[in-house]
Amino acid sequence: MRVLVTGGVGFIGTNFVKYVMSNRPDWSVTVLDKLTYAGRQENLSEFENSDRYSFVKGDICDAAVVSRVMPGCDVVVNFAAETHVDRSIDDPASFVRTDVEGVRVLLEEFKKDNTRKVFLQISTDEVYGSVETGRSSESDALDPRSPYSASKAGGELLAMSYFTTFGVPVIITRASNNYGPFQYPEKLIPLFITNAFQGEKLPLYGDGGNMRDWMFVTDHCSALVAAIEKGRPGRIYNVGDGQEKTNKEVTFAILEATGSDSDLIRFVEDRLGHDRRYAVDVSRAASELDWKPEIDFETGLALTVNWYRANAQWWQSIKSGEFREYYKKMYSARLENSERNQ
């Protein structure tokens, strides 16, 4: 099996490639990645001399590059996306370009060879919108409420249209919030872990009551492999752990795991359109893919904290570069207002 992994040196892509290389010795992997701010080629440097791995720098919106790397591939796993909700509020256009147009370019090349097995489009539970009660099932209506989730909904709807219209073997997964090693420190868990290590404030949006289903990244990777091997084309699979926690609960768990004091917490102005809760019903993945998560939140958080502690150079180099200006833009005024209101 030859697998093309787009966005393969980002957070989930990196962990997926590592999972495949360790658990599927008869699979080979080609990574296509644009190397934007969140992609780091060195994440997979251990495989540079492997005949099962190759890396190509390129944009999924570039049809010439896609046509060069896809021939011979049996499976495409599309992680390539703009993913951070906060950034989507400032720059919706880049999200539409990558998350919708990029999907179209990949699908157009994929459908040229009808022997290919699976086009796996990685989506998010955020396409359901805020879910106050119960759990979202795959048949529920979509109600995306940010430019990010809207672009992901658009990408998956386009992908499914290629299944219906052209018979492309599309499978879609909608995952809950991932966390774990190699996650760029703009997201809540790696941001708060690294800030705690540095003795910096933890800017917690709103009242901290926004709730998410937190899934350790290797559980997500095992679900994706199961979808490739056992999934049915034309199907959508929710993937989550059912471990719901508020952002405030996650924050206090990070403080405990890092040995930090609660004085670091600052409640700051909420982000625009902040969904209150996501939760997904994973019974279809459990029954059709024979999949279930294995890592509880406490274990996963400990693994994550230990990784960031042991790999300080990785995240310190990030936080001293472009990220610093982004962080100031996002949080400086919020933190100043929070300090004045205390």
Protein Blocks (a to p, Z undefined) as FASTA:
>chain_A
ZZddehklbmklmmmmmmmmmmmmmbccddddehiakbcfklmmmmmmpckbccddddfk
lmklmmmmmgopabdcdfbccfbfklmmmmmmlmmmmmmmmmmmmmmmmmmpmkbfbdcd
dddfklnopafbhjddfkbccddfbfklmmmmmmmmmmmmmmmmnopacddddddddede
hiackbfklmmmmmmmnopacddehjlpaccddddfklmmmmmmmmmmmmcehiacddde
hiacdfklmmmmmmmmnopafklpccddddehiafbdcddfklmmmmnopacfbdfklmm
mmmmmmmmmmmmmmmmmmmmmmlmmmmmmmmmmmmmmmmmZZ
